[in-house]
Amino acid sequence: MHPRRSAQEVVLCDLCETVPLQSHCELCNINLCKACVGEHLSDTSKDHKVVPFLRRKATPNHPKCPDHADKHCEIYCEKCDIPVCSTCALFGKHKGHDVSNILEKLGAKTESLQKDLKELETRIYLRYEEMVSNVETEKTELETNYGKLTTDADEQGEVLHREITVIVNQRKSAIAEMKTKHLDALNKNTDEITQKMAELKQIMSDLKSILKSNDVSLTSTYKSRNSELRTLPPKVRVKLPSLFPQKINKDQLNEMFGSLPPLSINTEHGDTMKSAEAVSSPPVKPLLDEPRVTATIDTGYRHRLYSVSCLSEDQVWTRGDNKTMKLLNLQSKLLTSIQTKLGNIPRDIAVTRDGDLVYTDSINKTVNLIKNKQIHTVITLQGWRPFNVCCTAANDLLVTMVSDDRKQCKVVRYSGSTQTQSIQFDDQGLPLYSSDPLTPKYISENRNLDICVADYVVRAVVVVNQSGKLQFRYTGHPSNTKQSFRPADITTDSQSHILTADLDNHCIHILDQDGHFLRYIHCHLRCPWGLCVDIRDNLFVAECVTAKVKKIQYL
């Protein structure tokens, strides 16, 4: 029989090994009888915590000290981020280091593991499942969509009869090849996502095993990959081609049959999910009943003022009708001025998260970054002209641009000099934006990552989500306006409000993130054009005709 156990399995004191235990020291993880408690507490080198045995906390599996085989690691070295024994902490290589209670450290680590597991199970993995479901839906619709293309080809072939038979076969072959490429691209995308999901399952399984084992070594060596895994896999987006039939002319059969553009397969950058902490909403700031002007800046431009971009709460960059961009404070003092690289009038300006100035040159087809007063061309376009620009929460650039033939307009996302996304058409293949090259299409990213464009020509605010899917179009509100809605610049705030300047009605429209009208800001504005909001949700309005910037408190 075990010397410390009776036939009734009575557990004895770990010190005297003769009397049944009554208490437990949570620090030393030993059981004590009533008589031995006093002796144990006489050791003042440690902050003992003796509790009744039945109220003891579950104790972890303390690892053995690698330097002292007869010792268990009972302390956590904060500097080295590892469990250590008392000898190491008092006399060894960890002497003098900050230490903590290993049970408290285990609790914090365990809480972190549980938090990671919860996010993986309730948010991240569900987004991966959603992506797979969307790809599967698109694959299901392939037969219908490509079947329609094939039918269109057949109908056009019947009209042209024998003369067009060869061309019909050519087109059908091209459609089949596109379908195969389309399906291959989707299958590849599915495989990539599924592979990541398998990796996620393994990580979640490992985390559960760690939590179940209550093993300090495994817990302390665990390194979270949630930050990495929040970046979702790339999403393949394929633009479905269309067949464009034309009137029959025997001399031009091939051309008149209808062109079939090559299959467009683009891989969008994987959206990065916000962490659970980042998803939390900012403090609610209600709209003021009466917005008020708190400062007025005279920019000194002679004729027109078009853009304003906040560098800080009391400093703004401005763009007027010449090649000079000015940085001014609230007292209208010119702090610095910079001329464009080639002397062209900048089409728009924006300030990056690092505080650098960006401007577009539609004549030279470039996007330029000004850092330490040096101008660097970061983007050079071919066949397209950049117009308006904004900086995103991820420090990307969103640029509106129009093709050289003035027939197309799109929004392009850049990470540095690399294009990562292009937004041009809605789900029906129709253009999202007008292509007039002479009018502005100001752009802003909302806090919910929607992309908002103020399209001056069609008199509408066009909002798509971060994947480029149309959310809504806002074409104005009928109350208290004399002229039809004419949007110039657009901006957003911490409440996900969308604010756009109505040039003809001399006011600002405030919308919620779903496009519902909330109210106007008037403040005796004259031809409001440029807009920006600072970190405290103060609105700066550039008046085109007066060349003044007004700072307005509206929240």
Disulfide bonds with the S-S distance in Angstrom:
none
